[in-house]
Amino acid sequence: MEKVLVLLLVALAVAYAVPDPRGIIIQLEDGELCLNSLQCKSKCCHRETGLSLARCMPKASENSECSAKSLYGVYYKCPCERGLTCEVDKSIVGSITNTNFGICLDAGRSRE
């Protein structure tokens, strides 16, 4: 019995020592199911409708529809890629219902 327990402990130690580049809970690839954007490599957990399952998706590119940062961490439209800003008319109702959508614009060009 002791040998089996030692063997089991050694097997568990080896399994935890080998890092897996693909995450199970965090560092999820695009297309994998998620509960929050923090789990995704792209930092966007996207759902089509209120009843659909959320999946990791790439961030919105220039001139694409986007959402401002959300408290919930799940988006109907992904936030913009780095260097872009989401030009959106923010409202309290839109913030609560997660429907403040806009367009991703280049931060340098939007100031001109």
Gaussian input, Z-matrix of N, CA and C with variables (Angstrom, degrees):
# hf/3-21g

backbone

0 1
 N
 C     1     B1
 C     2     B2     1     A1
 N     3     B3     2     A2     1     D1
 C     4     B4     3     A3     2     D2
 C     5     B5     4     A4     3     D3
 N     6     B6     5     A5     4     D4
 C     7     B7     6     A6     5     D5
 C     8     B8     7     A7     6     D6
 N     9     B9     8     A8     7     D7
 C    10    B10     9     A9     8     D8
 C    11    B11    10    A10     9     D9
 N    12    B12    11    A11    10    D10
 C    13    B13    12    A12    11    D11
 C    14    B14    13    A13    12    D12
 N    15    B15    14    A14    13    D13
 C    16    B16    15    A15    14    D14
 C    17    B17    16    A16    15    D15
 N    18    B18    17    A17    16    D16
 C    19    B19    18    A18    17    D17
 C    20    B20    19    A19    18    D18
 N    21    B21    20    A20    19    D19
 C    22    B22    21    A21    20    D20
 C    23    B23    22    A22    21    D21
 N    24    B24    23    A23    22    D22
 C    25    B25    24    A24    23    D23
 C    26    B26    25    A25    24    D24
 N    27    B27    26    A26    25    D25
 C    28    B28    27    A27    26    D26
 C    29    B29    28    A28    27    D27
 N    30    B30    29    A29    28    D28
 C    31    B31    30    A30    29    D29
 C    32    B32    31    A31    30    D30
 N    33    B33    32    A32    31    D31
 C    34    B34    33    A33    32    D32
 C    35    B35    34    A34    33    D33
 N    36    B36    35    A35    34    D34
 C    37    B37    36    A36    35    D35
 C    38    B38    37    A37    36    D36
 N    39    B39    38    A38    37    D37
 C    40    B40    39    A39    38    D38
 C    41    B41    40    A40    39    D39
 N    42    B42    41    A41    40    D40
 C    43    B43    42    A42    41    D41
 C    44    B44    43    A43    42    D42
 N    45    B45    44    A44    43    D43
 C    46    B46    45    A45    44    D44
 C    47    B47    46    A46    45    D45
 N    48    B48    47    A47    46    D46
 C    49    B49    48    A48    47    D47
 C    50    B50    49    A49    48    D48
 N    51    B51    50    A50    49    D49
 C    52    B52    51    A51    50    D50
 C    53    B53    52    A52    51    D51
 N    54    B54    53    A53    52    D52
 C    55    B55    54    A54    53    D53
 C    56    B56    55    A55    54    D54
 N    57    B57    56    A56    55    D55
 C    58    B58    57    A57    56    D56
 C    59    B59    58    A58    57    D57
 N    60    B60    59    A59    58    D58
 C    61    B61    60    A60    59    D59
 C    62    B62    61    A61    60    D60
 N    63    B63    62    A62    61    D61
 C    64    B64    63    A63    62    D62
 C    65    B65    64    A64    63    D63
 N    66    B66    65    A65    64    D64
 C    67    B67    66    A66    65    D65
 C    68    B68    67    A67    66    D66
 N    69    B69    68    A68    67    D67
 C    70    B70    69    A69    68    D68
 C    71    B71    70    A70    69    D69
 N    72    B72    71    A71    70    D70
 C    73    B73    72    A72    71    D71
 C    74    B74    73    A73    72    D72
 N    75    B75    74    A74    73    D73
 C    76    B76    75    A75    74    D74
 C    77    B77    76    A76    75    D75
 N    78    B78    77    A77    76    D76
 C    79    B79    78    A78    77    D77
 C    80    B80    79    A79    78    D78
 N    81    B81    80    A80    79    D79
 C    82    B82    81    A81    80    D80
 C    83    B83    82    A82    81    D81
 N    84    B84    83    A83    82    D82
 C    85    B85    84    A84    83    D83
 C    86    B86    85    A85    84    D84
 N    87    B87    86    A86    85    D85
 C    88    B88    87    A87    86    D86
 C    89    B89    88    A88    87    D87
 N    90    B90    89    A89    88    D88
 C    91    B91    90    A90    89    D89
 C    92    B92    91    A91    90    D90
 N    93    B93    92    A92    91    D91
 C    94    B94    93    A93    92    D92
 C    95    B95    94    A94    93    D93
 N    96    B96    95    A95    94    D94
 C    97    B97    96    A96    95    D95
 C    98    B98    97    A97    96    D96
 N    99    B99    98    A98    97    D97
 C   100   B100    99    A99    98    D98
 C   101   B101   100   A100    99    D99
 N   102   B102   101   A101   100   D100
 C   103   B103   102   A102   101   D101
 C   104   B104   103   A103   102   D102
 N   105   B105   104   A104   103   D103
 C   106   B106   105   A105   104   D104
 C   107   B107   106   A106   105   D105
 N   108   B108   107   A107   106   D106
 C   109   B109   108   A108   107   D107
 C   110   B110   109   A109   108   D108
 N   111   B111   110   A110   109   D109
 C   112   B112   111   A111   110   D110
 C   113   B113   112   A112   111   D111
 N   114   B114   113   A113   112   D112
 C   115   B115   114   A114   113   D113
 C   116   B116   115   A115   114   D114
 N   117   B117   116   A116   115   D115
 C   118   B118   117   A117   116   D116
 C   119   B119   118   A118   117   D117
 N   120   B120   119   A119   118   D118
 C   121   B121   120   A120   119   D119
 C   122   B122   121   A121   120   D120
 N   123   B123   122   A122   121   D121
 C   124   B124   123   A123   122   D122
 C   125   B125   124   A124   123   D123
 N   126   B126   125   A125   124   D124
 C   127   B127   126   A126   125   D125
 C   128   B128   127   A127   126   D126
 N   129   B129   128   A128   127   D127
 C   130   B130   129   A129   128   D128
 C   131   B131   130   A130   129   D129
 N   132   B132   131   A131   130   D130
 C   133   B133   132   A132   131   D131
 C   134   B134   133   A133   132   D132
 N   135   B135   134   A134   133   D133
 C   136   B136   135   A135   134   D134
 C   137   B137   136   A136   135   D135
 N   138   B138   137   A137   136   D136
 C   139   B139   138   A138   137   D137
 C   140   B140   139   A139   138   D138
 N   141   B141   140   A140   139   D139
 C   142   B142   141   A141   140   D140
 C   143   B143   142   A142   141   D141
 N   144   B144   143   A143   142   D142
 C   145   B145   144   A144   143   D143
 C   146   B146   145   A145   144   D144
 N   147   B147   146   A146   145   D145
 C   148   B148   147   A147   146   D146
 C   149   B149   148   A148   147   D147
 N   150   B150   149   A149   148   D148
 C   151   B151   150   A150   149   D149
 C   152   B152   151   A151   150   D150
 N   153   B153   152   A152   151   D151
 C   154   B154   153   A153   152   D152
 C   155   B155   154   A154   153   D153
 N   156   B156   155   A155   154   D154
 C   157   B157   156   A156   155   D155
 C   158   B158   157   A157   156   D156
 N   159   B159   158   A158   157   D157
 C   160   B160   159   A159   158   D158
 C   161   B161   160   A160   159   D159
 N   162   B162   161   A161   160   D160
 C   163   B163   162   A162   161   D161
 C   164   B164   163   A163   162   D162
 N   165   B165   164   A164   163   D163
 C   166   B166   165   A165   164   D164
 C   167   B167   166   A166   165   D165
 N   168   B168   167   A167   166   D166
 C   169   B169   168   A168   167   D167
 C   170   B170   169   A169   168   D168
 N   171   B171   170   A170   169   D169
 C   172   B172   171   A171   170   D170
 C   173   B173   172   A172   171   D171
 N   174   B174   173   A173   172   D172
 C   175   B175   174   A174   173   D173
 C   176   B176   175   A175   174   D174
 N   177   B177   176   A176   175   D175
 C   178   B178   177   A177   176   D176
 C   179   B179   178   A178   177   D177
 N   180   B180   179   A179   178   D178
 C   181   B181   180   A180   179   D179
 C   182   B182   181   A181   180   D180
 N   183   B183   182   A182   181   D181
 C   184   B184   183   A183   182   D182
 C   185   B185   184   A184   183   D183
 N   186   B186   185   A185   184   D184
 C   187   B187   186   A186   185   D185
 C   188   B188   187   A187   186   D186
 N   189   B189   188   A188   187   D187
 C   190   B190   189   A189   188   D188
 C   191   B191   190   A190   189   D189
 N   192   B192   191   A191   190   D190
 C   193   B193   192   A192   191   D191
 C   194   B194   193   A193   192   D192
 N   195   B195   194   A194   193   D193
 C   196   B196   195   A195   194   D194
 C   197   B197   196   A196   195   D195
 N   198   B198   197   A197   196   D196
 C   199   B199   198   A198   197   D197
 C   200   B200   199   A199   198   D198
 N   201   B201   200   A200   199   D199
 C   202   B202   201   A201   200   D200
 C   203   B203   202   A202   201   D201
 N   204   B204   203   A203   202   D202
 C   205   B205   204   A204   203   D203
 C   206   B206   205   A205   204   D204
 N   207   B207   206   A206   205   D205
 C   208   B208   207   A207   206   D206
 C   209   B209   208   A208   207   D207
 N   210   B210   209   A209   208   D208
 C   211   B211   210   A210   209   D209
 C   212   B212   211   A211   210   D210
 N   213   B213   212   A212   211   D211
 C   214   B214   213   A213   212   D212
 C   215   B215   214   A214   213   D213
 N   216   B216   215   A215   214   D214
 C   217   B217   216   A216   215   D215
 C   218   B218   217   A217   216   D216
 N   219   B219   218   A218   217   D217
 C   220   B220   219   A219   218   D218
 C   221   B221   220   A220   219   D219
 N   222   B222   221   A221   220   D220
 C   223   B223   222   A222   221   D221
 C   224   B224   223   A223   222   D222
 N   225   B225   224   A224   223   D223
 C   226   B226   225   A225   224   D224
 C   227   B227   226   A226   225   D225
 N   228   B228   227   A227   226   D226
 C   229   B229   228   A228   227   D227
 C   230   B230   229   A229   228   D228
 N   231   B231   230   A230   229   D229
 C   232   B232   231   A231   230   D230
 C   233   B233   232   A232   231   D231
 N   234   B234   233   A233   232   D232
 C   235   B235   234   A234   233   D233
 C   236   B236   235   A235   234   D234
 N   237   B237   236   A236   235   D235
 C   238   B238   237   A237   236   D236
 C   239   B239   238   A238   237   D237
 N   240   B240   239   A239   238   D238
 C   241   B241   240   A240   239   D239
 C   242   B242   241   A241   240   D240
 N   243   B243   242   A242   241   D241
 C   244   B244   243   A243   242   D242
 C   245   B245   244   A244   243   D243
 N   246   B246   245   A245   244   D244
 C   247   B247   246   A246   245   D245
 C   248   B248   247   A247   246   D246
 N   249   B249   248   A248   247   D247
 C   250   B250   249   A249   248   D248
 C   251   B251   250   A250   249   D249
 N   252   B252   251   A251   250   D250
 C   253   B253   252   A252   251   D251
 C   254   B254   253   A253   252   D252
 N   255   B255   254   A254   253   D253
 C   256   B256   255   A255   254   D254
 C   257   B257   256   A256   255   D255
 N   258   B258   257   A257   256   D256
 C   259   B259   258   A258   257   D257
 C   260   B260   259   A259   258   D258
 N   261   B261   260   A260   259   D259
 C   262   B262   261   A261   260   D260
 C   263   B263   262   A262   261   D261
 N   264   B264   263   A263   262   D262
 C   265   B265   264   A264   263   D263
 C   266   B266   265   A265   264   D264
 N   267   B267   266   A266   265   D265
 C   268   B268   267   A267   266   D266
 C   269   B269   268   A268   267   D267
 N   270   B270   269   A269   268   D268
 C   271   B271   270   A270   269   D269
 C   272   B272   271   A271   270   D270
 N   273   B273   272   A272   271   D271
 C   274   B274   273   A273   272   D272
 C   275   B275   274   A274   273   D273
 N   276   B276   275   A275   274   D274
 C   277   B277   276   A276   275   D275
 C   278   B278   277   A277   276   D276
 N   279   B279   278   A278   277   D277
 C   280   B280   279   A279   278   D278
 C   281   B281   280   A280   279   D279
 N   282   B282   281   A281   280   D280
 C   283   B283   282   A282   281   D281
 C   284   B284   283   A283   282   D282
 N   285   B285   284   A284   283   D283
 C   286   B286   285   A285   284   D284
 C   287   B287   286   A286   285   D285
 N   288   B288   287   A287   286   D286
 C   289   B289   288   A288   287   D287
 C   290   B290   289   A289   288   D288
 N   291   B291   290   A290   289   D289
 C   292   B292   291   A291   290   D290
 C   293   B293   292   A292   291   D291
 N   294   B294   293   A293   292   D292
 C   295   B295   294   A294   293   D293
 C   296   B296   295   A295   294   D294
 N   297   B297   296   A296   295   D295
 C   298   B298   297   A297   296   D296
 C   299   B299   298   A298   297   D297
 N   300   B300   299   A299   298   D298
 C   301   B301   300   A300   299   D299
 C   302   B302   301   A301   300   D300
 N   303   B303   302   A302   301   D301
 C   304   B304   303   A303   302   D302
 C   305   B305   304   A304   303   D303
 N   306   B306   305   A305   304   D304
 C   307   B307   306   A306   305   D305
 C   308   B308   307   A307   306   D306
 N   309   B309   308   A308   307   D307
 C   310   B310   309   A309   308   D308
 C   311   B311   310   A310   309   D309
 N   312   B312   311   A311   310   D310
 C   313   B313   312   A312   311   D311
 C   314   B314   313   A313   312   D312
 N   315   B315   314   A314   313   D313
 C   316   B316   315   A315   314   D314
 C   317   B317   316   A316   315   D315
 N   318   B318   317   A317   316   D316
 C   319   B319   318   A318   317   D317
 C   320   B320   319   A319   318   D318
 N   321   B321   320   A320   319   D319
 C   322   B322   321   A321   320   D320
 C   323   B323   322   A322   321   D321
 N   324   B324   323   A323   322   D322
 C   325   B325   324   A324   323   D323
 C   326   B326   325   A325   324   D324
 N   327   B327   326   A326   325   D325
 C   328   B328   327   A327   326   D326
 C   329   B329   328   A328   327   D327
 N   330   B330   329   A329   328   D328
 C   331   B331   330   A330   329   D329
 C   332   B332   331   A331   330   D330
 N   333   B333   332   A332   331   D331
 C   334   B334   333   A333   332   D332
 C   335   B335   334   A334   333   D333

   B1=1.4577
   B2=1.5323
   B3=1.3389
   B4=1.4610
   B5=1.5173
   B6=1.3430
   B7=1.4656
   B8=1.5286
   B9=1.3095
   B10=1.4663
   B11=1.5191
   B12=1.3121
   B13=1.4579
   B14=1.5237
   B15=1.3298
   B16=1.4654
   B17=1.5171
   B18=1.3324
   B19=1.4555
   B20=1.5308
   B21=1.3088
   B22=1.4551
   B23=1.5287
   B24=1.3037
   B25=1.4655
   B26=1.5227
   B27=1.3175
   B28=1.4659
   B29=1.5328
   B30=1.3219
   B31=1.4622
   B32=1.5235
   B33=1.3198
   B34=1.4652
   B35=1.5284
   B36=1.3106
   B37=1.4620
   B38=1.5176
   B39=1.3287
   B40=1.4648
   B41=1.5266
   B42=1.3210
   B43=1.4670
   B44=1.5159
   B45=1.3260
   B46=1.4578
   B47=1.5185
   B48=1.3152
   B49=1.4625
   B50=1.5213
   B51=1.3346
   B52=1.4561
   B53=1.5271
   B54=1.3381
   B55=1.4674
   B56=1.5276
   B57=1.3000
   B58=1.4562
   B59=1.5202
   B60=1.3430
   B61=1.4653
   B62=1.5267
   B63=1.3278
   B64=1.4604
   B65=1.5177
   B66=1.3108
   B67=1.4515
   B68=1.5148
   B69=1.3058
   B70=1.4620
   B71=1.5266
   B72=1.3277
   B73=1.4590
   B74=1.5239
   B75=1.3247
   B76=1.4663
   B77=1.5225
   B78=1.3181
   B79=1.4743
   B80=1.5296
   B81=1.3334
   B82=1.4593
   B83=1.5286
   B84=1.3130
   B85=1.4639
   B86=1.5285
   B87=1.3443
   B88=1.4590
   B89=1.5207
   B90=1.3275
   B91=1.4568
   B92=1.5121
   B93=1.3381
   B94=1.4607
   B95=1.5282
   B96=1.3362
   B97=1.4582
   B98=1.5244
   B99=1.3392
   B100=1.4623
   B101=1.5249
   B102=1.3164
   B103=1.4584
   B104=1.5166
   B105=1.3452
   B106=1.4534
   B107=1.5183
   B108=1.3194
   B109=1.4643
   B110=1.5177
   B111=1.3193
   B112=1.4600
   B113=1.5293
   B114=1.3186
   B115=1.4591
   B116=1.5220
   B117=1.3223
   B118=1.4593
   B119=1.5276
   B120=1.3327
   B121=1.4675
   B122=1.5208
   B123=1.3313
   B124=1.4636
   B125=1.5247
   B126=1.3275
   B127=1.4635
   B128=1.5269
   B129=1.3558
   B130=1.4607
   B131=1.5199
   B132=1.3276
   B133=1.4604
   B134=1.5309
   B135=1.3337
   B136=1.4687
   B137=1.5159
   B138=1.3362
   B139=1.4685
   B140=1.5201
   B141=1.3355
   B142=1.4688
   B143=1.5236
   B144=1.3384
   B145=1.4638
   B146=1.5242
   B147=1.3107
   B148=1.4437
   B149=1.5171
   B150=1.3255
   B151=1.4622
   B152=1.5240
   B153=1.3336
   B154=1.4654
   B155=1.5233
   B156=1.3248
   B157=1.4554
   B158=1.5249
   B159=1.3158
   B160=1.4625
   B161=1.5182
   B162=1.3354
   B163=1.4626
   B164=1.5288
   B165=1.3178
   B166=1.4655
   B167=1.5251
   B168=1.3286
   B169=1.4611
   B170=1.5240
   B171=1.3359
   B172=1.4704
   B173=1.5194
   B174=1.3209
   B175=1.4633
   B176=1.5236
   B177=1.3267
   B178=1.4641
   B179=1.5250
   B180=1.3225
   B181=1.4604
   B182=1.5281
   B183=1.3273
   B184=1.4662
   B185=1.5308
   B186=1.3191
   B187=1.4678
   B188=1.5262
   B189=1.3285
   B190=1.4714
   B191=1.5199
   B192=1.3411
   B193=1.4615
   B194=1.5220
   B195=1.3314
   B196=1.4638
   B197=1.5254
   B198=1.3248
   B199=1.4627
   B200=1.5099
   B201=1.3127
   B202=1.4550
   B203=1.5221
   B204=1.3200
   B205=1.4709
   B206=1.5189
   B207=1.3264
   B208=1.4617
   B209=1.5200
   B210=1.3133
   B211=1.4620
   B212=1.5245
   B213=1.3296
   B214=1.4552
   B215=1.5245
   B216=1.3350
   B217=1.4583
   B218=1.5169
   B219=1.3441
   B220=1.4631
   B221=1.5203
   B222=1.3189
   B223=1.4588
   B224=1.5269
   B225=1.3483
   B226=1.4601
   B227=1.5242
   B228=1.3041
   B229=1.4639
   B230=1.5253
   B231=1.3150
   B232=1.4660
   B233=1.5229
   B234=1.3397
   B235=1.4623
   B236=1.5290
   B237=1.3099
   B238=1.4640
   B239=1.5222
   B240=1.3443
   B241=1.4551
   B242=1.5266
   B243=1.3199
   B244=1.4667
   B245=1.5298
   B246=1.3217
   B247=1.4535
   B248=1.5193
   B249=1.3308
   B250=1.4614
   B251=1.5153
   B252=1.3278
   B253=1.4600
   B254=1.5229
   B255=1.3165
   B256=1.4587
   B257=1.5223
   B258=1.3204
   B259=1.4637
   B260=1.5197
   B261=1.3486
   B262=1.4594
   B263=1.5249
   B264=1.3274
   B265=1.4606
   B266=1.5184
   B267=1.3213
   B268=1.4621
   B269=1.5206
   B270=1.3253
   B271=1.4592
   B272=1.5237
   B273=1.3043
   B274=1.4653
   B275=1.5249
   B276=1.3314
   B277=1.4667
   B278=1.5318
   B279=1.3294
   B280=1.4571
   B281=1.5204
   B282=1.3310
   B283=1.4706
   B284=1.5203
   B285=1.3308
   B286=1.4635
   B287=1.5252
   B288=1.3299
   B289=1.4644
   B290=1.5241
   B291=1.3416
   B292=1.4629
   B293=1.5266
   B294=1.3491
   B295=1.4635
   B296=1.5316
   B297=1.3126
   B298=1.4605
   B299=1.5248
   B300=1.3425
   B301=1.4515
   B302=1.5221
   B303=1.3211
   B304=1.4546
   B305=1.5138
   B306=1.3410
   B307=1.4654
   B308=1.5230
   B309=1.3263
   B310=1.4652
   B311=1.5179
   B312=1.3163
   B313=1.4534
   B314=1.5187
   B315=1.3301
   B316=1.4511
   B317=1.5179
   B318=1.3253
   B319=1.4638
   B320=1.5290
   B321=1.3133
   B322=1.4666
   B323=1.5107
   B324=1.3253
   B325=1.4740
   B326=1.5156
   B327=1.3485
   B328=1.4658
   B329=1.5212
   B330=1.3509
   B331=1.4790
   B332=1.5149
   B333=1.3263
   B334=1.4810
   B335=1.5047
   A1=110.47
   A2=116.22
   A3=119.91
   A4=111.32
   A5=116.42
   A6=120.52
   A7=110.70
   A8=116.43
   A9=120.71
   A10=110.28
   A11=117.55
   A12=121.85
   A13=111.05
   A14=117.61
   A15=121.48
   A16=110.30
   A17=117.39
   A18=121.85
   A19=110.95
   A20=117.16
   A21=122.05
   A22=111.18
   A23=117.28
   A24=121.01
   A25=112.09
   A26=117.45
   A27=121.26
   A28=110.00
   A29=117.17
   A30=120.92
   A31=111.12
   A32=117.11
   A33=120.54
   A34=111.21
   A35=117.45
   A36=120.94
   A37=111.03
   A38=117.35
   A39=121.16
   A40=110.22
   A41=117.17
   A42=120.60
   A43=111.60
   A44=118.66
   A45=121.51
   A46=112.21
   A47=118.37
   A48=121.71
   A49=112.13
   A50=118.25
   A51=122.09
   A52=108.75
   A53=118.43
   A54=119.59
   A55=110.84
   A56=115.32
   A57=121.96
   A58=107.72
   A59=118.15
   A60=119.22
   A61=112.79
   A62=116.90
   A63=120.69
   A64=108.04
   A65=116.41
   A66=120.53
   A67=112.82
   A68=115.23
   A69=121.23
   A70=108.75
   A71=115.92
   A72=121.07
   A73=110.53
   A74=117.54
   A75=121.54
   A76=109.00
   A77=115.63
   A78=122.34
   A79=111.69
   A80=116.50
   A81=121.23
   A82=110.42
   A83=115.94
   A84=122.46
   A85=109.86
   A86=116.20
   A87=121.24
   A88=110.04
   A89=116.42
   A90=122.59
   A91=113.93
   A92=118.02
   A93=120.16
   A94=110.30
   A95=116.41
   A96=121.75
   A97=110.84
   A98=116.48
   A99=121.24
   A100=109.88
   A101=115.28
   A102=122.30
   A103=112.08
   A104=116.38
   A105=122.08
   A106=108.67
   A107=116.67
   A108=121.23
   A109=113.48
   A110=117.96
   A111=120.58
   A112=111.99
   A113=117.32
   A114=121.31
   A115=112.51
   A116=118.14
   A117=122.62
   A118=111.91
   A119=115.78
   A120=119.76
   A121=110.29
   A122=116.25
   A123=120.92
   A124=113.03
   A125=117.38
   A126=124.08
   A127=112.65
   A128=116.77
   A129=120.76
   A130=110.03
   A131=116.00
   A132=123.18
   A133=105.65
   A134=117.15
   A135=123.67
   A136=111.09
   A137=116.22
   A138=121.62
   A139=108.41
   A140=115.67
   A141=121.68
   A142=111.16
   A143=116.43
   A144=122.05
   A145=108.54
   A146=116.47
   A147=121.12
   A148=113.65
   A149=117.50
   A150=121.44
   A151=113.30
   A152=117.84
   A153=119.96
   A154=111.20
   A155=115.88
   A156=121.58
   A157=109.41
   A158=116.55
   A159=121.00
   A160=109.79
   A161=115.29
   A162=121.98
   A163=109.34
   A164=115.32
   A165=120.40
   A166=108.87
   A167=116.01
   A168=122.34
   A169=109.28
   A170=117.64
   A171=118.94
   A172=110.77
   A173=116.57
   A174=120.51
   A175=110.20
   A176=115.70
   A177=121.93
   A178=110.87
   A179=116.06
   A180=121.97
   A181=109.73
   A182=116.18
   A183=121.31
   A184=110.53
   A185=116.17
   A186=125.99
   A187=113.46
   A188=118.14
   A189=122.33
   A190=109.36
   A191=116.04
   A192=120.24
   A193=109.76
   A194=115.63
   A195=120.09
   A196=109.71
   A197=113.87
   A198=122.43
   A199=108.19
   A200=115.28
   A201=119.34
   A202=107.47
   A203=117.80
   A204=120.96
   A205=109.54
   A206=115.83
   A207=121.91
   A208=111.05
   A209=115.92
   A210=120.67
   A211=111.59
   A212=116.43
   A213=121.56
   A214=112.91
   A215=117.43
   A216=120.38
   A217=114.22
   A218=117.70
   A219=122.58
   A220=106.86
   A221=116.68
   A222=121.45
   A223=112.35
   A224=115.68
   A225=121.40
   A226=109.27
   A227=117.57
   A228=124.87
   A229=106.00
   A230=118.05
   A231=120.70
   A232=111.37
   A233=117.09
   A234=120.24
   A235=110.21
   A236=116.28
   A237=122.12
   A238=112.51
   A239=114.25
   A240=121.24
   A241=109.54
   A242=116.55
   A243=122.16
   A244=109.96
   A245=116.40
   A246=122.30
   A247=113.84
   A248=117.22
   A249=121.77
   A250=109.20
   A251=115.88
   A252=120.49
   A253=109.01
   A254=115.31
   A255=121.23
   A256=107.93
   A257=116.57
   A258=122.17
   A259=107.73
   A260=116.05
   A261=120.97
   A262=109.31
   A263=115.91
   A264=121.30
   A265=106.93
   A266=116.55
   A267=120.59
   A268=110.19
   A269=115.35
   A270=121.35
   A271=108.16
   A272=116.20
   A273=120.30
   A274=110.18
   A275=117.22
   A276=120.93
   A277=109.72
   A278=117.09
   A279=120.61
   A280=112.39
   A281=116.82
   A282=120.30
   A283=111.21
   A284=116.75
   A285=120.85
   A286=110.66
   A287=117.19
   A288=120.94
   A289=112.82
   A290=117.75
   A291=123.31
   A292=111.10
   A293=116.38
   A294=120.53
   A295=112.33
   A296=118.13
   A297=121.34
   A298=108.60
   A299=117.07
   A300=121.10
   A301=110.13
   A302=115.04
   A303=120.86
   A304=110.13
   A305=115.49
   A306=122.66
   A307=108.62
   A308=117.22
   A309=121.33
   A310=109.63
   A311=115.93
   A312=122.42
   A313=110.21
   A314=115.63
   A315=121.23
   A316=108.14
   A317=117.45
   A318=121.89
   A319=111.91
   A320=117.52
   A321=121.20
   A322=112.73
   A323=117.08
   A324=121.11
   A325=112.16
   A326=118.25
   A327=119.72
   A328=111.79
   A329=117.47
   A330=119.93
   A331=112.32
   A332=117.17
   A333=120.59
   A334=112.04
   D1=-41.05
   D2=-179.64
   D3=-65.03
   D4=-36.75
   D5=179.65
   D6=-64.78
   D7=-40.46
   D8=178.93
   D9=-64.74
   D10=-41.80
   D11=178.95
   D12=-64.32
   D13=-43.31
   D14=177.87
   D15=-63.47
   D16=-43.43
   D17=178.68
   D18=-61.63
   D19=-41.34
   D20=177.80
   D21=-63.64
   D22=-43.87
   D23=178.30
   D24=-64.07
   D25=-39.88
   D26=177.61
   D27=-64.97
   D28=-42.28
   D29=178.86
   D30=-62.52
   D31=-41.80
   D32=178.00
   D33=-65.65
   D34=-39.87
   D35=179.27
   D36=-63.10
   D37=-41.10
   D38=178.61
   D39=-67.02
   D40=-41.31
   D41=-179.57
   D42=-62.98
   D43=-39.58
   D44=179.67
   D45=-77.84
   D46=-23.39
   D47=-178.02
   D48=-75.98
   D49=-27.46
   D50=-178.48
   D51=-86.57
   D52=110.92
   D53=-179.14
   D54=-73.72
   D55=137.70
   D56=177.21
   D57=-100.98
   D58=121.42
   D59=-178.19
   D60=-65.18
   D61=-27.09
   D62=178.07
   D63=-90.79
   D64=128.35
   D65=-177.85
   D66=-79.47
   D67=160.50
   D68=174.43
   D69=-104.06
   D70=-39.08
   D71=-179.35
   D72=-113.86
   D73=-35.09
   D74=177.19
   D75=-124.54
   D76=170.18
   D77=-177.88
   D78=59.73
   D79=40.86
   D80=-179.71
   D81=-76.50
   D82=143.67
   D83=178.53
   D84=-79.11
   D85=163.59
   D86=176.21
   D87=-59.29
   D88=135.71
   D89=179.61
   D90=97.30
   D91=-14.14
   D92=179.81
   D93=-84.42
   D94=149.40
   D95=-179.51
   D96=-65.83
   D97=142.31
   D98=-178.73
   D99=-144.07
   D100=163.73
   D101=175.34
   D102=-112.71
   D103=-22.15
   D104=-176.60
   D105=-153.29
   D106=150.97
   D107=-178.19
   D108=-63.81
   D109=-23.71
   D110=178.79
   D111=-64.15
   D112=-21.37
   D113=-179.98
   D114=-76.36
   D115=-22.92
   D116=-171.95
   D117=-91.29
   D118=144.46
   D119=173.85
   D120=-61.63
   D121=-37.72
   D122=-178.82
   D123=-79.16
   D124=-10.74
   D125=-177.66
   D126=64.84
   D127=30.79
   D128=174.32
   D129=-137.54
   D130=111.48
   D131=173.86
   D132=-100.53
   D133=111.13
   D134=-168.48
   D135=-114.10
   D136=140.84
   D137=173.22
   D138=-131.29
   D139=147.02
   D140=-179.69
   D141=-75.68
   D142=-48.13
   D143=-178.80
   D144=-133.86
   D145=175.00
   D146=179.13
   D147=-66.17
   D148=-20.35
   D149=-178.36
   D150=-102.72
   D151=-5.30
   D152=-177.71
   D153=-85.20
   D154=160.79
   D155=175.97
   D156=-77.21
   D157=140.27
   D158=179.78
   D159=-84.74
   D160=142.02
   D161=178.89
   D162=-134.64
   D163=151.61
   D164=176.05
   D165=-67.23
   D166=134.99
   D167=-179.91
   D168=-137.53
   D169=157.99
   D170=176.64
   D171=-69.61
   D172=154.75
   D173=178.10
   D174=-68.10
   D175=159.83
   D176=-176.24
   D177=-71.26
   D178=138.86
   D179=178.96
   D180=-90.17
   D181=178.22
   D182=-177.80
   D183=-60.54
   D184=138.01
   D185=-179.51
   D186=68.04
   D187=15.66
   D188=175.24
   D189=-98.46
   D190=158.66
   D191=174.82
   D192=-67.00
   D193=144.46
   D194=-177.23
   D195=-146.05
   D196=167.52
   D197=172.23
   D198=-117.56
   D199=148.62
   D200=171.06
   D201=-70.10
   D202=165.08
   D203=179.00
   D204=-55.67
   D205=138.33
   D206=-175.94
   D207=-112.85
   D208=146.20
   D209=174.54
   D210=-69.27
   D211=-28.03
   D212=-174.21
   D213=-78.13
   D214=-28.44
   D215=-179.34
   D216=82.83
   D217=6.02
   D218=174.90
   D219=-126.45
   D220=134.14
   D221=-171.76
   D222=-121.88
   D223=148.70
   D224=169.08
   D225=-86.51
   D226=-27.63
   D227=171.95
   D228=-132.41
   D229=133.00
   D230=-176.78
   D231=-70.16
   D232=152.04
   D233=173.76
   D234=-67.30
   D235=168.59
   D236=-176.05
   D237=-74.91
   D238=156.36
   D239=173.46
   D240=-64.78
   D241=165.25
   D242=178.94
   D243=-58.85
   D244=136.47
   D245=179.74
   D246=91.93
   D247=-9.29
   D248=178.32
   D249=-109.85
   D250=154.09
   D251=176.34
   D252=-120.74
   D253=148.10
   D254=178.74
   D255=-93.27
   D256=105.48
   D257=178.55
   D258=-81.13
   D259=105.58
   D260=-173.39
   D261=-141.59
   D262=145.51
   D263=172.32
   D264=-85.59
   D265=108.74
   D266=-176.84
   D267=-84.52
   D268=139.32
   D269=174.50
   D270=-135.50
   D271=158.81
   D272=179.29
   D273=-65.05
   D274=-44.40
   D275=179.96
   D276=-63.56
   D277=-42.45
   D278=178.75
   D279=-64.01
   D280=-35.05
   D281=177.36
   D282=-66.76
   D283=-39.36
   D284=-179.29
   D285=-71.28
   D286=-42.70
   D287=-176.31
   D288=-90.78
   D289=0.26
   D290=178.17
   D291=60.47
   D292=43.35
   D293=-179.97
   D294=-122.09
   D295=22.13
   D296=174.44
   D297=-82.47
   D298=90.86
   D299=-178.53
   D300=-102.49
   D301=148.51
   D302=178.20
   D303=-147.34
   D304=-158.59
   D305=-179.36
   D306=-124.74
   D307=136.89
   D308=177.00
   D309=-76.34
   D310=125.42
   D311=177.95
   D312=-126.41
   D313=152.36
   D314=177.59
   D315=-65.36
   D316=127.93
   D317=-176.60
   D318=-60.18
   D319=-35.97
   D320=179.13
   D321=-69.03
   D322=-41.11
   D323=-178.65
   D324=-76.35
   D325=-30.26
   D326=-175.93
   D327=-71.21
   D328=-20.35
   D329=178.70
   D330=-81.59
   D331=-19.86
   D332=-176.76
   D333=-75.99

